[in-house]
């Protein structure tokens, strides 16, 4: 019998909710990837998270963004930023310094 190499699309993956659980629409750093929870889930419960590639709206740190600028995830502040953090994608559109949300094109991997 032939080995099946294709499993499923990879934009949404199943994870175990970290300490404190997860809230729908909120980004979480799970291992080495940022996942946007698609449901609410209590700590230790399996949940699905959107990992990209694709565009998402998320919490944004202070500071202006230009289109195409590299965007990191600050896991301490729990915000997307152009400052220190884990590289997760690019700014999908410009954002003003005072904006509290920004549109990020997730790469589907972290670096």
LOTOR-223264 format. One line per field, with one value per residue (C-alpha): chain; x, y, z. Coordinates in steps of 0.02 Angstrom, whole numbers, m for minus. Layout:
N
c <- [A;...]
px <- [X;...]
py <- [Y;...]
pz <- [Z;...]
***
This chain:
111
c <- [A;A;A;A;A;A;A;A;A;A;A;A;A;A;A;A;A;A;A;A;A;A;A;A;A;A;A;A;A;A;A;A;A;A;A;A;A;A;A;A;A;A;A;A;A;A;A;A;A;A;A;A;A;A;A;A;A;A;A;A;A;A;A;A;A;A;A;A;A;A;A;A;A;A;A;A;A;A;A;A;A;A;A;A;A;A;A;A;A;A;A;A;A;A;A;A;A;A;A;A;A;A;A;A;A;A;A;A;A;A;A]
px <- [0;64;112;m4;100;m38;m131;m236;m226;m118;m197;m284;m199;m254;m163;m182;m237;m98;m110;m264;m347;m379;m506;m577;m489;m339;m160;m54;126;114;287;365;208;78;m98;m260;m385;m543;m640;m634;m552;m504;m325;m274;m419;m386;m428;m403;m294;m271;m85;m88;m27;m153;m207;m270;m316;m230;m175;m41;95;125;224;181;185;221;156;266;364;421;306;354;251;293;242;263;149;41;46;109;255;398;506;582;494;472;458;285;249;229;113;m27;m70;0;m52;m35;66;m89;m187;m224;m251;m155;m173;m35;0;55;189;129;297;399;583]
py <- [0;175;292;443;602;734;750;910;1098;1182;1353;1291;1174;1090;1139;1117;1276;1350;1408;1519;1449;1540;1667;1667;1792;1814;1773;1651;1595;1406;1332;1417;1481;1616;1546;1646;1549;1508;1462;1489;1343;1308;1268;1094;1078;1053;1202;1253;1402;1494;1501;1570;1609;1748;1918;1945;2094;2091;2193;2320;2400;2588;2640;2673;2533;2549;2429;2275;2313;2160;2124;2031;1954;2022;1877;1979;2123;2003;2124;2135;2255;2319;2310;2159;1994;1841;1879;1821;1917;2089;2238;2207;2393;2550;2592;2749;2750;2766;2626;2484;2353;2318;2205;2075;1953;1799;1695;1533;1511;1606;1646]
pz <- [0;m44;96;109;126;124;289;283;251;382;409;567;689;851;1010;1198;1286;1395;1575;1594;1438;1275;1213;1037;923;1038;982;1084;1064;1064;1056;905;819;848;841;844;948;849;1007;1195;1286;1466;1515;1455;1332;1146;1035;855;814;650;607;430;307;296;366;542;650;818;969;921;1025;1015;861;679;549;365;234;222;381;481;628;787;927;1100;1211;1371;1316;1210;1062;884;872;766;923;1009;993;882;696;636;475;399;417;292;300;378;557;661;821;930;844;965;829;670;520;506;366;465;380;460;548;676;669]
***
